């Protein structure tokens, strides 16, 4: 099974585009997916691109080396509805297309007769839930089995012989990393703006209206919420794909918030402050009965660059630390 993040499977954008341009009930497209990699590669195995009937593409398979040629082949798949496998790089028949990285890519082109039938996949991803696709490269069928839909199958073209394992590829799509940011001051707003600018779903919670206003001026589409007590509001969901970061100068807000966050599935929990502050924070939580296993989950001081006094540098530093930690956990 191949596991990728939702970012690498931009089905929601593809469906929205198809619906806006639909000329008939059916909305055909081609799923172009990296099915094999040898050597270095710009994109991960499983990364997908949707090629629409009008030639518009969503997603990418390279840094630009092969995408245009893949679109050309996808146009033929749209016409005859026959799956294709392409190889680029070493062992490829396309000698005029070189991969600067020196490796090779196997690309699967799978016709989807009506992408609208995959709306449940888009909905599941939007709801921060995992979904598994089975791609049949022999017949072109795509079956979808969201974990939360009790094994219900949805056909992109048709659900075909699932027993022919050697002709199928399972693609497990997990939610993207999201951020819940709490704090007051320039550090909180700078980090929230950095995360949103990098494309991550982010919400900023603060007791300080000035912090929220400054963040919205920097990033108008940033989700913000004014809080009046040291607690995570019920409407803020924290799951195993969520990183929670605290940027408070008044550390009185931290303990009760952290008690709530440590009871969640958040994969990363970190708080700003010096080594002395971090030690005091741990002792305060220990005094409240937090066990050592949960205390070990709490990161602090946070950021790869220690003792920075520039909010922008701190934002980059913390974002890099969170994503590095998430990547290492996923490799285990």
N, C-alpha and C positions, 0 to 999 in steps of 0.2 A: 504494500500500500504506500502511495506517495502522499505526503502531508504538506500542505501549503497554507499560507495565510489568505484571508479573504481579499486582501489587496491584489494578490496574483490571479484572482478570478473575478474580473469586473463585470459580472453578469447584470447587476442592477443598472449600470449605465447602458449596457447593450439593450436590455429590455425597454428602458425608457426611450431610447432612440428609435427602436423598431415600432413601438406604439405610436410615436409621434409622426411616423412616416408610412404607416401601414396602408397599403393599397387594396388589401384583401384580408380575409380572416386569418390566413396563415402568414407567419413572419419568419421566413427561412434565414438561416445564417450558417456559418461554419465555425466550429470550435477548433482552433489551432493550439496544440498543446505540446510542450517540450516533453517527449516521452523517454528520451535517453540522452545522457551526457557522457562524453569521454574527455578528460582533461579539464582545463579551466573553462568557466562559463560566466557570462555577465548576469544571467538570470538562473533561478533554481529549477531543478527538474519539477515538472508539474505546472510551471507558470503558463498561463493561458492568454490567448488573444481571440477576441470575437471579431470575425469579419462579416460585416452586414451585407445585405443584398445590394446596397448602393455603393459599396466599397469602403465605407467608413469602418475604422478599426477601434477597438477598445482593448487596452492592454498592450503588452510588448513582449517579444521573445529574445531580443538582443538589444545592443546599443545602436541599432540601425543597420547592422550588416545584412540581415536576411529578411527583415519584415516585409519589405516591398515585394520581394520574390515570393514569399509565402502568400501574400495577398493575390498575386497573379495565379498561383496554383489553386487557391481557394475559390477563385471565380469558376474554375473548371468543376470543382466539387459541387458548387452551387447548381451548376447546370445538369450534371449527371447523377448527383446524389451517391457517388461512390467514394468511400473513404480512401485516403492516400497516406503513404508514409514517405517523408522526404528526409534526406541526409545532407547536412552541410558540413564542410570542413574535411577532415581526413576521411577518405573513402567515398567522397561525394562525386556524383557525375557532373555536378555544376562547377566546373573548373574555374569559371570566371567570377565565382563568389568565394572570397576568402574570409576566414575568420581570424582577425588579428590576434585573438587570444591563443590560437594554435590548436584548439581542441576540435571536437565534433559535436554536432547536435542532431538528434533524431526528432523530427516534428511530425506529430499525428494530426491529420486533417479529418474532422468528423462532421458530416452534414447533420444539421438539426432542422427538421422540416418546419417547426414552429417554435421559436424561442419563447413565445408566450406560455407554452406548456411548462416552462421551467420557472414560472413565477414563484411557486412554493420554495424553490431554492433561494431566490433573491430575498424572499420574506424571512426565511430562516437565518440567513446571513445578517440581514438588517437587525434581527432580534438577538444578535450576539450568540447564536447557537451553531454548533458544528453540523456539517452535512457531508455525506459520502456519495460520490458519483461512481458508477461503473460504466466505463467507456468500452464499447464493443467495436474493436477495430476491424473485425471481419465483416459484420453486417451493417455497422454504422449506428447501432442502437446506443442510447444513453439512458440508463436507469438511475433514478435518484432515490436515495433512502435517508432522509433526515432522521437523526436520532430521536427527535421530538415528535415525529409523526407516526410512531408505532410501525415502522417498516413499510409505510405506504410507498408505492412506486409511482413515479411520474415519468412519462416518456417524452424525451426530446424528439425522437423519431418513432421508436418503438422499443419496448423492452424485449430483447432477444435472448436466446439461449445463454443463460447465465452460468451454465455448467461448463462452457467452453473457456476454461480459465486461462489457457494459453493465449487466447485472442482478446482478453479483456485487461483493462487497467483500472485499478481502483484509485480514486482521487479523493482524499480526505481534506476537507476545507475547514479550517478552524478560524474563529473570530480574530480580527486584528487586535493588537494591543490598544488599550484606551487608558486615558489618564483622568484621575480625580485629583485636583490640586486644591489644597486648602492653605490659607495664609493671608497676610496683610503686608502691603508694601511692594516695592519695585521688584523684589525677587520673585514673588508669587506671580505677578502679572507678566514678568519677562519669561518665566518658564512656561506658563500657559500659552503665551503667544508663540513661543518657540515650538511647542508640541503641535499646535494647530497648524502652523506654517509648514511643518514637516508632514502634514497630512493625517495626523492622528486625532481621533475623536477625543475631545477634551472638555471638561467642565471645571470652572473655577468657582470655588466657594470661599466667601470672605465675610467677616463681620464689618469690614471697612468699605463703605460705599465708594470712597475715593479710589481704592484699589480696583474695584470692579469697573468704575467709569474709565480709568486709565487703560485697563486691559481692553475694554470695548472700543476705545478710540484707536488703539493699535491694531486690533483684529475685530472688525465689526461683527463677524459671524461667530465669534467665540461665545459658547454657552456659559452663562454666569448665574450665580444664585447667592443672594444675601442671606447670611445665617445670623441668628441672634443668640444662639446657645452652642456650647461645645458638644455638638452631636452631628452625626451624618443624617441628613433628612431621609425619610423613607423612600422618596422618589429617586434617590441616587443609588443605582444598582452597582454593586461591587462583586465581580466574579473572578474566576481564575485567570482571566486575561486582562485584569485591571491593575494598574500601578497607582498607588496612592502616595502623594508627596506632600509634606507639610513645610511651609515657609512662614513661621511665626517668629516675630521678635519678642512678643509677650508669650512666654512658654506656658503661662497658666492655661491657655486654651488646649494644650496638647494632650494631657493625660486622658481626659474623658473621650476625646476623639480617637486616640489610639486604642483605648479599650474596645471601642466599637469596631475599629478597622481590624484589629488583631483577631476578632471573632469571624472575620470574613475570609473569603478564599483568595484575596488579593495576592498576586505572585510577587509583588514588590511593595514594601512599606518603608518609607524613609523620611527623615526629618532634618531640617537645616539646623546648624549650630556647631559650636566648637566641640572638641573632645571633652572638655569639662561639662558642657551642657549635655552632651550625649550620655555621659556617665550619670549625671543627676537625673536625667530622664529615665534611664533604666532603673535606677534605685527607686524612683517614685512609682513606677509601674510594678516593680517587685513588691513594694509595700502594699499595693492594692491587690496583691494575690496573683499577678500574672506569672505563669510558670516559665521555666527556663527555655523550653522549646519555643514558646511564642516570643519571648524576649530576643531570642536568636534571629527571629525573622526581621527585627527592626534594624534598619540601616541608619548609621549616623556616626560621624558627619557624612553627608552625602556629596557626591560629585567626584569625578576622577582627578580634578585639579584641586588640590587642597588650599585652604585659606585664601581663596580669591575674594576680592571685595568689589568686583564688578558684576552686577546682576546678569548682564548678558553672558559673560564667561561662565558664571554659575549655571545658567540655564543650559548652555551647550554641554557643560561638564556633567550635569545631572542626567540630561537626556541620554548622553552617551553611556553613562553607567547603567541606567535602567535597561536600555536595549541590549547592552553587552550581557547583562545578567540574564535577561529573557532568552537570549540566544544560547547561552551556556546551559540553561535549564532545559531547553528544548533538545539539546544534543545528548542529554543523559538517557 
